[in-house]
Amino acid sequence: MARMKAVQATRPGGEWELVERDIPHPAAHQVRIKVHACGVCHSDMFVKEGHWPGLQFPRTPGHEIAGLIDEVGSAVSAWNRGQRVGVGWHGGHCGRCDLCRKGDFILCRSGQVCGISYDGGWAEYVVVPAEAVASLPESLAFEDAAPLLCAGITTFNSLRNSGAKAGNLVAVQGIGGLGHLGIQYASKLGFRTVAVGRGKDKEPLARKLGACGYIDATTFNPAEELQRLGGARVILATAPDSHAIASMVDGLGANGTLLIVAAPGEPVLVNAITLIGKRASVQGWPSGTSKDSEDTLDFSAMTGVRAMIERFPLARASEAYQQMMTGKVRFRAVLTM
């Protein structure tokens, strides 16, 4: 039987291991993808540390997959061999629960996560449910597409569903793996985009990415500065610091929304009086379905939104993960096969 290389975790807290496995075959409703690139995400930590409930080992992570379909299951009619495709966090849904029946597949009560519920894209081949697959535009290179299937869809999909309209003031808190994409999407969607970062040195990059304004949180109070600009319709929180996120609430304008896509380890404490007085809200946002991924990829290809990436071969996955976790990657690490 043909073999492939894959990187796996064999126990909670253990080291990543590069192994050889049999190349899997798709079941009736699955497709097999020859992986060309796969992003490394902070959420891969759930596999490394075994923090996801019910996680089974060994497990290969990876939910930012870009590649080519090379085999389809007998019941699959929507996809064909040779198609350029991607797979993100949404790894499949049951189609039967109340939320699925309403079309809210990302919140499926039995939803699967690629690279957590089953082996993901830190491998030369991956098998996934057909409903998890998104079409990939020809104009996007595999390594450019990969991070858009997690960081990209998370920021784009949340912003386009935020209620903000073209011309509204939208602030992006953080200029990292999520934030540098959030700034681009906010600008391309027509929002008056202000970036919030730490240090004057980040301003040139923020403006290059499309921000029309920049607030240095080490010198100014971001909430006060946003109020001077009229109050934000949306504040996209992309840096996982619960205190920094909470401090942004006072920067909201009337009917504003603090939109959280980062996952801080501690609770975000906000003043209810502030929310009540402005009829403001705090909202979280997961990524999106495979169709949302397609929309993200198409919009990115059309408008030129790209992630800033560093490439690593699969054999250096452990190094890529460590560089990502320590914040040394600018801004997304991508494994190439």
N, C-alpha and C positions, 0 to 999 in steps of 0.2 A: 504494500500500500504506500502511496506517495506521502511524503512527510513535509512538515513545515516548521518554521521557528516561531516561538511565542514566548512572551514574558509573563510570568505568573507570580502570584503570592500563594504560599503554601500554608501559612498560618498567620494569625494576627500579630503584627509587629515584626514579622520576619523580613528578610531581605528579598528583593526581587530576584527571580531566577530566570535565566534564559534557557529554554528547554526545546526539545524536538517532540512533536506530536504528529499523529496521523491527521491528514487534512480531512476535515469533517464534510459530510454530505448533507444537503438540505432535505428536510422532511417535506411533506406535500405542500404546506403553506409557507415555506421558507425560501430564501434565496441565499446563495453563497457569493461573497464578494472577495475579489482579490484586492487586498488592502494596498494602497499606494502611499497613504499618509494617515496618521492618526495623532490628534492633539493630546497633550498632557494637561490635565485639569486638576485644580485643587480638590475636586470631588473624588479623584482617584484615591485620595487619602482614606475614604470609607473602606476601600478594599485592602489597602496596605495595613491599616490598623484594625480591621475587622469590626468597624463600628456600625455597619448596616445590619439591621435585624434580619435574621434568617440567612445571612450570607454563607454560602458553601465554598469550601476550599478543596482543591486549589482553584483559583480564579484568575483569569486574565482580564485586566481592566481595559478601559478605552471606549469613550462614547463620542469621539469627534472623528468619525471615520470617513475617508474619501477613497474611492476606488472604482473598480469595474466589476459588474456582475459576470460571473463565469459559469454559474449553474443555477437553474431555477427548479423549484419543486413541481411535482406533477399537477398540483392544483393552482399554480400561479399563472395568471394570464396577463397581468398588468405590467410585467417586467420581462426583459429579454436579455440574453447573453450579450455582453459587450457594451451595455449601457453604463454611462458615467453616473455614479450615484453617491449619496452620502447617508450616514446614519448618525443621529444625535442622541441626547439623553432619553428621549421617548423611544423605548425599545419594544413597544407593542401594547395592545389593549385587548380586553376580553370581548368587547362589542355587545355585552349582555346586561351589564349593571345599569342602574338608573342614569348615571352620569354619561356612560357611553351612548345610551339610547337618546340622550339629549344632545349628542355630538361633542361632549366635552371630554374628549379622549385622553387629554393630558392628565386629567384628574381621575381616571379609571380606578376603581377600587381594587382591581387586581392588576394594575398596570405594571409593566416590566421596564426595567432600566438596563440599557445596553451596557455591558461590562460589569454589571452587578448581579442582575437576575440570571445572566448567562455570560459566557466568555465574550469579551469585547475585542477591540481593534489593535491591541498591542500584539499583533500576530500577523503573519503573512496572509492568512485567510480568516474570514469570520462568517458565521451563519446566523441570519437574523430573520424574524418574522417579516413577511412581505409588506405589512402595513407600516413598518418602521422605516421604510426606504424612501428617500427623497431624490428627485432628479437633480443632476449637477450640470450647470451650464458649461458649454464648451470653452468659454472664455475665462473660466476660473481654473487655475492650476490646482492640482490635488492638495498640495501643501498650503495653498492660500485658502482653500475651501474648508479644510479640517477645523480650524478654530472657530469658524463662523457657525458651525453646527452645535456649538454650546455657548460660548461667550457672545457670539454674533446674534444668534436667535434670541437669547435671553434679553439682551439690550434692545434689539430692534423690535421684537414682539411686544415687550412691555411698553416701550415708548409709543408704538402705533396704537396701542389699546388704552393709553393713559388718559385720554380725554383732552389732551393738549391740542391746540390748533396752530396752524402756521402763524408765526408772529408772536406767539405766547412765549413768555420767559420760562426757559427750562434750564435748570442747573444740574450738572453732573458732578457728583461728589466722588473724588478719586480719579487718578489718571494711571490706572494699572491695566491688568489684563482685560477686565470688563470696561473700565472707564474710558480707555483710549478708543474703544469701539463705540461706546455710548455717545461720546462727543461727536464722532463722525456721523452716526445715524441721526442724532438730534439736529445737527446742522443740515444734513441732506433732506430731512423731513420738513424743513422750513421753520424750525423753532429758533427763537432768539437764545442762543446757546451760551451759557456761562459755565466755565469749568472751575472747580474748587479743588485746590491741591495744597500741598505743603512745600513751600519754598518758591522763591522767585524764579529759580532756575527752570521750573516746569512750564513757565508761561509760554516761551517760544514754541514748544511742542504742542501745547494746548491750542494755540492759535493756528498752528500749521494743520492740526486735525480738524479745524473748522469752528472753534470757539470764537465768539465775537467779544468775549470778556473773560477775565481771569481774576480769581480771588485767592490770594495767598493766605491760607489759614494760620500761618505762623505769625503774620503781621496784623491781619484784620479779623474781625468777627464775621464769619461768612453769613450768618443769619441777618445781622445788621446791614451788611452790604447788599444782600438780596432785597431787603426791605427798601433800601434807598433806590433800588432799581424798580420798585413797584410791587415786589413780592412775587415769588415763583409760582407758576401754575403747576409745575411738576419739579420735584427734586429727585433725581435718580441716584440712589445710594448704592455705590459699587465697591466701596472700600469696607471690608469686614471689621469695623471698629464700632462697637455698640454706642460708645459715648459720643463719638464724632457724628454718627448717624442721628442720635437723639438731639444733638445740638442744632441740627439743621431744621427742625420743625418750625422754629420761630421765623425762618426765612420764607415760609409759605405765604402766599397771598390768599385772597378769598377763594373758597372752593378748591384750594390747592391740595395736592396729593404728594405725600412722601412715599416714593415708590422704591421698595427695597428688593434688590436682586442679589446683594451680597449676603452671606450667612455668617454673622458674627457668633462667637461662642457664648456670649452672654446676652441676657435680655436687653431689649431696647426700651428704655423707660421714657415715656413722653408725658407731657402735661395735658390732661384732658381738657382743661379750661381753654388752652390754646386752640385745640381742635374744635371745640364747641363754638368759640367766639368767631372763628373764621369759616365754620362749616367745612373744615379741612378733614383729611383722612390719611390713614397709614395703610398701605397695601403691600402685600408681597406678590411676587410673580415667579412662577416656574418657567421653564423654557418654552415648549410648544410642541405641536404634533409634527409629523413628517411634512405635512402640507405647509405648516408655518416655516419649516426649514427651507422648503422650496422657495417660498416667498422671500425669505431672508437672502438666500443665495442669488436669486434673480435680481433683487433690489441692489445687492452689493455689486454684482456684475455690471448693472446698468449705471450706477452712480460712482463706482470706483472705490467704494469702501473696502479696505483691506486691513487685516490684522498685521501688526509688526511681530515677526516670528524669528525664532532661532531653530535651526534644523539639527536633528540628531539621528544617527542610524539606530535601528531597533536594538542593536547590541549595546548601545549606550543609554538605554531607557532608564536605568537606575540613576545615572548622572543627570539626565534631563529632569527626572522627578525631583531630585535633590535641589537642583538649580531653581526649579519652579517654587518649591516649598520655602526656600530661603529668600525668594524675591529677587534673585539675580538674573532671571530671564527677562529680556525686554522684547515683547511683553507676553508672548505665548510660545511654549515649546512644542515642537511638532516632530514626531517620529516619522522617518521615511523608510520605505521598504525597497 
